[in-house]
Amino acid sequence: MTSVVYVGNLPGDIREKEVDDIFYKYGKISKIDIKPGYSSSQPAYCFVEFSHPDDAYDAVKEQDGKDVFGKRIRVELSRGRGAAAGGGGGGGRREYGGGGGGYERGHDRG
């Protein structure tokens, strides 16, 4: 079972902190990889990698179809090969609030 969650139909200008705020309560997040829209009006998507597959499953179960910033988001277990899922991508790692193509950060459930 995968520990990576695909999140679609996000606002085009969403930030990693905003994604983290949505998903941290489900478990320790290893990585967030945002693929922004071409403009703030186009939807973005991202991959959220959890430390444990059960946390990813819980996030899908609770967040799929929820309204986030005026958009109904799509949340499902990743089946593809996004950067967080071990393929493709680019850019460097990003510490919280820094620059690059993704960031790593941990949260413990509780």
Secondary structure, 3 states (H helix, E strand, C coil): CCCEEEEEEECCCCCHHHHHHHHHHHCCEEEEEEECCCCCCCCEEEEEEECCHHHHHHHHHHHCCCEECCEECEEEECCCCCHHHCCCCCCCEECCCCCCCEECCCCCCC
